[in-house]
């Protein structure tokens, strides 16, 4: 049994049962950071990092207070483990994002155990987890808030991802962008087509605001969320009726190889001001300079904040930003 204690850096050795002999042993190194955003603004982001086998071997949830950025500490018994990461970006309060942070990894494990040895067990477990979270959020929280969610799972050198909203996962390969999740935003052509086909729904410019478009009548700049009860109620206020805002998760699955060096999983505060390639280049430069992952994560947040406030008066970013960087060691 090997135990690893790391401050500011999570090291995960994946030696999962059933790994094929001809596959290289994949070692994961993970650094994460969350920025507090504007003083006095509620912390609406959440991150969960978990090792999973037949139980939650260990997990860490990350939040920030009003005084500092909190970096991750992890104590892990990593024998026979796989890795789960969830990034959640709340809006209208932290009710839903906090619930996701506390429950997604646990529910995923429950589904995984129940689906054991079934075809597409991991895919079905990830999708079922987000669907459960939507049902529970609508039942538990009568407030107006909601959250995005991007949850990923790595086992046997395969990356599995399910997501709702505009928090994004980007996979690097050979210094370029190999794959990424699709933001659920009003300017996404598929989302726009879906919304405009619904009677009484539209997409309008949000003049003078950070985001160029919003969906109406919900007045959100994201088109799929967990929660947001008031935007999903029917006219009589008694039943759920999905219109411009839905909660259908999408799914991505990719086999990893030695060309993949790292994964970035972050909230929209990064992607609103940086392209996928810019973020990949930023992380690549940090790694090439020998920086620790948690330091790169903090610096990526700082760069996103700098770009966000450029030219503004005062130069203060209002956004909570969360970044997780997973380096794939072969």
N, C-alpha and C positions, 0 to 999 in steps of 0.2 A: 504494500500500500504506500503510495507516495502522496504526501501533502505538500502543497505549495502555498506559501504566504507571500503576497506581493503587494506593495503599497503603490497606488497609482497605476497599476498594470495587472491585468488578469491573464494568467497563462493557463491554457487548457490543453491537455494531451488527450487526443481522441484515440482510444484503443477499443472501439466499440466491438462487442461480440458480433460475429458474422461478417467482419470486414474481410474482403477477399485478400488472399495472400499476395496477389500481384499488384495490389494497390499500395502506394506509398503511405506511410504513416503521416497523417496531417496533424500538425501542431498549430493551435490557434493562440495568438497573442491579442489581447483586447484592451483598448484604452477608451475611456469615455469622459465626457464633461458636459455639464449643464450650466447655461448662463442664466442669471436671475432676471435680466431685462431691466425695465424701468423700476426705480425704487418706488415701492408702494403698490406695484402691480402684482396681483396674485400669481403664484407659481403654478402654471398650468401645464408644464411639460412633465413627463415621467419616463424613466428608463428602467427596464428590468433585464438583468443578466442572470442566466440560470444554467446550471449543469443538470442534465436529466438522464437518468437511466430508468430504473423501475420506481424511482422516487426522486423527489427534489433533493439531490445531494447537497446542494447549497445554492442560494440565490442572493442577489444583491439588488436592491432598488435604490435608484439615485434620484435625489431631488436637490434643490438649492434653497438656501435661505436668503435673506435680504443683505447679508454681509459678505458672502463669499461664494465662490464656485466650489462645489464638492466633487472631489475626484474619487475614483472607486478603489475600495479595498476588498479583497476577496480571499477567503480561506476555502480551499477546495480539496476534497477527496475525489480525484478525477478518474478513478479506475472504471473502465467500461462506460464512459460518459459520452453524451452528445451535448450540443450547445444551443441554447435558446436565447434570442434577444428580442425585446419589444421596445419600440419607441412610440410614444403617445403625445399628441399635441392638442391640448384642450383649448376651448374657446367658450366665452360666456361663463367662466368659472372653472374650477378644477375638480368638480364632482365626478365627472365621467372619466377623465384621464387618470385620476387617482384610483378609481375602481378598476380600470383596466390594468394599471401598474400592479395592483395587489392581487389580481385574480387571473389574468390571461394565462400565465405560465402554469398555474395550478389546473385550470380547466383543460388546457392542452394536454397535460399529462394524463388526466382522467380519460379523455377521449383516446389518447394513444394506447393506454392499457386496454380499454374496451375494444379497440380496433386491432389489437395485436394479431399479427400474421395475416391480416386481410389485405387484399390488393389495394394499393393507394392509401394505406393507413395513415401515413403522415400528411398527405394532401388533405384527406377528408377530415383529419383531426384539426388541422390549422383552420380550414374553412368553417368547420362546426364551432370552433372556439369563438371566432368573430361573430358568427350568427347568434351564439348564446349571449355574448356580451351585449349585442344590440337589444335582444329581448329583455335582458335583465336591466339594462340602463333605462329603457323606456318604462319599465315597471317600477324601478326604484327611485328615479329622479324626476321630479315634476318641475324642476328648474329648467331654464331655457338652454343650458349649456350642453355641449357635446365634445367629441374628440375624434381626431384621426387615429389610425393605428397601422403600424407596419411591423409584423412579427416574422421572425426568421428562425430557421432550425437547420443546423448543420450536422449531418451524420454520414459516415461512410463516404466522405468526400463529395457529398451532394448538398447543394444549397436549396432549401425549400422556403418559399416566401408567400405570405398572404397579406393583403393590405386593403385599407379603406381610407380614402382621403388623399392628402397631398404631402404627407411625410414620405420620404423617398429612400430607397435602397439602390446603391450603385455598385456594380461589380467591375473591378479593373482587370485588364489582361494586357500584359506586355506594354504597360504605360498608357494604354488607351481605355476607352469605355467599352466594355463587352456587352453589358446588359443593365437595364434599370427598370424600376417600376414606373407605371404610367400615372401621372398626377391626375386626380379627379378634380378638375377645375372647370369653370365655365368656358374657358377658351380652348379646351380639349374638343376636337371636332366630333368625336363620338358622343361625348357628354352633351355638347351643344345640340346635336341632332336629336338626342333623346328628350331633352328638356323642351325644345321648341315644338316637339310633336304633341306635348301635353297641353290641353286647353287651359288657358289662364296662366300659363307659365312663360317666362321670357328671360332673356339675358340682356342686361343693360350696362352701359359704361358707368364706372364709379368715379366721376370727375373729381380731381383734386386729391384722390386717395392713393394709398400705396398700391392697391390692387386695381388693375385696369377694368375688370369685369366682375359683376355679381349676378347671381341667379335670383330671380324673383318668382314668387312673393317672399321667399325665405330671407333674402338679403344677405346671403353668405357668399364668400369667394371660394368655397369648396363645395363640391356637388355630391359627395358621399361622406357620411359621418356615422359614428356610433353615438346614439343619444339624440339630442335636439328634439325632444318630444313635441314642443309647440309647432315645429315645422313639419311634423309628420302626422298631425291629427287631422281627421276629417272635419268637414264643415260643422257637424253636430258636436264635435269635441269629445266624442265617446269612443271612436275606433281609430285605428292606425290606417292612414291612407298615404302611401308614398307618391310624391309628385316630383318636384324639382330636386329634392334631397332624398336620396335612397341610402341603403346600407349594404348593398351587395358587394362582397369582397371579390377581389381578383387574385390570381395565383400565378406564381412563377417558379420554375424548377430548372436548375442548371447543374450539370456535373462539373465539378471543379478539377483543374489540372495545374501543372507546374507553372503555366503562364499566368495564372491568377495570383496576384501578390496581396491584394487586400480588398475589403468591402467597406463602404461608407454607408451608414444608416443614420439619417438625420431628419430633423423637422424642417419646415418650409423656410425658416429664417435663413438657412444656408441657400436653398435653391431659388429663392426669390431674387437673389443678387449674384449668384454664381452659376455657371453652366456645369454640367456633369464633368466635362473635360477640365475646366478650371479647378474644380475640387480635386479631381484625380491628380492633376499636376501639382497642386499644393501639397497633398499628402505624399506624393512620390518624392518631391524635393525634401520634405522633412525626413523621410526614411533614409534617403541617400545621404543626408547630413548626420545620420545617427541619432536623431531625436527619439525620445520615448513616445509611445503612442498617446498617452494622456496629454503630453505637452503639445503634440501635433493637433489633437482634438481641441484643446483650449485655444491654440493659435488659429485654427480654422474658424472657430467661433468669433474670435477677435477680428479676423479679416472680414467675415460676413457682417459684423456690426459696423466696422469701418466703412464698408461699401454702402450699408444701409443708411448711414447718417451723413454720407458725403454731400456737402452742399446744404444741409439742413441747419436751421437755427432754432433751438440749440442743437448741438451735435450729440443727441442722446437716443440710443436705440430703445424702442419700446418692447421689442420682441423677446420672449423666452426662446432660447435656442438650445437644442440638444444634439450632440454628435457622439456616435459610437464608431470607432475604427477597429476593424478586425483584420489583423495581418495573418496571412496564411503561410505557415512555415512548412516547407517540404524537405 
